[in-house]
């Protein structure tokens, strides 16, 4: 097919559907987070992976005597490599992405963070983090980087349907994203 050839009908209809979806992106409003007065600040990080991508989300939690507020601070998604990786390895890549994203967030925040908690729905990644010395090079190198910043005590398990990073790793239609409390505020 050359540049001047018309697109086949099936490709053209797919592209038209993508263009329609992209138009709805302009309508998404991203709320600004305001720190509650006299509040304790925590960072909550979530990671996930699918065959398509791996992702990490960071939420800022403001805890005050009578109010708790969770809001999406930042998120990052990476396309899974062409070379087939196992899902546990992709989940590990998501955990490493979360580690790096949290380090970046902490270096840019002007307010002290009292606690940092990280969640994954991968029990395999949690077992790797619990005992970083027994694994082959790919796993061992990534786990050693992760546990330098965030030891096992910072890591927790989250059920897959409560993991907001699932939205980014599997993809979500912009129209659905617009009103998706799990994405914008994390699990309650």
Phi, psi and omega in degrees: 000131178259174182300327185272352179286140176292150179289145173299152185303318182294322178290317180299316180293324176297315180295322179295322177295319178298316180299319178298318179297318181296330178298327181286344178298324182299335181277352182284126178253128181260115182290142175275140180266131175247131179294135176288145179298142179053038183257152174273133182254136177229151172252133178241122181243141180230144177224156181199167177210156171221182177294338182275320190199168169231153190212161175218139178234144177235132179243144174259123178253125173255121181246123182232168184307321184237010184208140173236133180231125175246130179217142177300128178260313179198162178208155179215140178231142176235139175290137178298145181297153178298320177296124184299122173248153176290157179300318177301322178293322177293322175299321177296320176298323176296320178295320178293321176299318177297316177306310182292321180295318178296319177300318179295314179300312181299325181288343182254346180281141180265349182256145180292139177259122183278326181216150174228128179234139180238139181232144172219153175266004181266109177291335177294313178299318178298322178290324176296319180293325181294330181220079188288352188272348189259017190243160178291171190307311183305309182289313184302315181297317182289319179295319180297324176295315183296311186287344173296321181269319188225096181293172183308326183296341178275344187265142181222161176265139174235140176295146184305317183285351175258004184268109181294337179293343176300325179300318183282323184285331181259342181090147180213142179295135181305326179295319177291323182296326184308318181236069183233090186303325179298319180291313187282334186231357182075179181290150180269000000 
